[in-house]
Amino acid sequence: MPTLPSPMPKTNRGPAAGPANRQALIAAAREVYAESGLGAPFSAVAKRAGVGQGSLYRHFPDRTALAVAVFEENVADLEEFLTSEDRTVDDLLGRVVDQAVASTAFIELVTADLHDPRIVPLGERFNRVVTRLVVRERSAGRIGAHVEPEDLAMATSMLATELARTEPDQRADVARRARALFRAAFAPR
């Protein structure tokens, strides 16, 4: 009987693997917590990402650090998405819906302590994005002069929080209704 070759051991790439491991952990966290909520063991993230727990804790010492990384990606996505001059408030709300549905478990973590020094810069970046969009939308006449950046920031927060509390099969309807309310509230008068 022929002898089967033994599997090649994984090569430890050391620090060079750091960025790829970090991205794998963030992607795995989105999946694990979307499926099982925040009650899922932290170790499940490492397992899903295919990395050791040491790598998980090196990159993310706690769940909040992981949530911050997820939302850093979300804010970067919004910054890029909204650079196009034809993007509207409704486009922002649609993108927030998509992000909130994929990140529902993390919304509670991030909103639990908005003064956490890891979270504050995310809020500041998001507020800059919203401010630029409101100024652009007012100039284009697509929203009323009564709409302030704080109004749009509050609307996105309300929408994300409501979606996080809504049963998955009802989220599309809740998002549709909320967006209709905000369109009406933000319309030029």
N, C-alpha and C positions, 0 to 999 in steps of 0.2 A: 504494500500500500504506500503510495507516495506521501511524503511529508509536506504538509501545507506550510507555506511561509508564515512566520509569526507577524502580526500587525506591527507596523512601524509606530514607535512611540511618538506622541505629540512632541514637537520641538518647542521648547520654551523660547519665545521670541523676546522675552524681557521687556524693557521699556518701550521697544518699538511697537509692541502690541497694544500699548495703552490707549491710543485714540480709537482703534477699532474695537477694543473691549468696551470702552465707554459708550460708543454708539450702539453696540450690541446690547448692553445693559439697559440703555434708555428704550430701545425698541422692545426688548423683552418686558420691561416694566409696564409699558403701555398695554401689552397683550395680557400679562398676568393680572394686573389690577383691573383691566376692563372685564376680564372673565370672572374674577373672584373677589373684586373689591379690595379695600385696604386690609381686610382680614387675612389675605394671602400671606404666607410666610415670606419674609424678606429673602430667604435663601432660595425661594422658587424663582426669583428674578435671575440669580446667578445660574441656576440650573438651566433655565430656558435660554439664557444667553450663551451657554456652553463655556462659561468661565468659572473659576474658583471663587469661593466666598471671599478670599483675601482680596481679589481684584474688585469685587463688589464694594467692600468696605473701604478700599483705598480710594475709589472714585466717589463713593456715596456713603458717608458714615451713618446716615439715617434716612428715613423715608422722606423727610422734608427736603434734604439735599437732592434726592432723586426727583421729587416733584418740581423743584426749582429748575433742574436740568430739562425736564419735559417742557415746562413753560418758557424757558429760554428759547427752546426750539420753536415753540408756538409763536412767541413774540417776533423772533427773527423771520418766521414765515409771513406774519402779518406785515412786517416792515417791507419785505420784498414784494408781497402781493399788492400792497397799496401804492407802490411806486408808479404804477400805471395810472395815467391821468384819467382814464375812463372808469376807474373803480369808484363805486358809490358806497354810501352808508349801508345800503341793502347788501352789497357785496361783502362788506365787513361783517355784517350780522350773519350772513350765510357761512362765512369762513369760521366765525366764532362758534356757530352751531356745530360745524364739522369737528372743530378742535375739542369742544366741550364733550361731545358724544364719545370721542376717543380718549378723553382724559377725565371722565367723571370722578373717578376715585381720587384723583389728585386735587380737584377743586376744593374739597373740604380741607385738605392739608394746607394748601396755599392761603386760603382765606381765614384759617384759624388764627393766624398771627401776622397780620399785614405789616407789622412793625419789625418783623424779623429782618435783620440786616441782609439776609440772603434774598429776601423777597422784595424789599423796597426798590432796588434798581429795576426790577421787572415792571413794577407799577409805573415808575418814571418813564421807562421806554415806551410802555403802552400808551401812557398819557400823551407823549410827544406824537405818536402815530395818530391818535385820535384827534389831537389839536390840528395837525396838518390836514387831515381829512375834512374836518368841519370847516376850516377856512376855505379849502378848495370847493367843497360842496355849496357853501354859501355863495361864493363868487360865481359859481355856475348856475345858481338859482334853483338847485335841486333840493335844498332844505331851507327852512325859514331862518330869518335873522334872530328869532327867539331861541334857537338851539345853541347851547353852549357845549364846549368839549366835555364838561362834567356830565351833561345830560346823556351824551352818547356813551361815555365810560360807564355811567350807572346802568344804562340800558344793556350794555354787553355783560356787565356783571350780573344783573338780574336774570338775563337770558341763560347764561352759563350755570348759575346756581339753580335755577328752576329745572333745567335739563338734567342736572346731576341728581335731582330729587325725583325725577319722573321715571316711571317704568319704561324700560327700553322700547317696548312696542307702542308707546304713546308719545315718544319724543318727537317724531316727525310732525305730528299734529300740533303739539305744544309749540314747537319752533315756528310752524307756519302761522299760528295765531299770534304769537308774540311779535313776529316780524311785521305782520299786518298792523298791529297796534302801534308799533314804533314808526312805521311808514306814515300813518295818519298823524301821529303826534309831531313828527319832524317836518311835515310838509310845509311849504311856504304858505303864509296866511295872507 
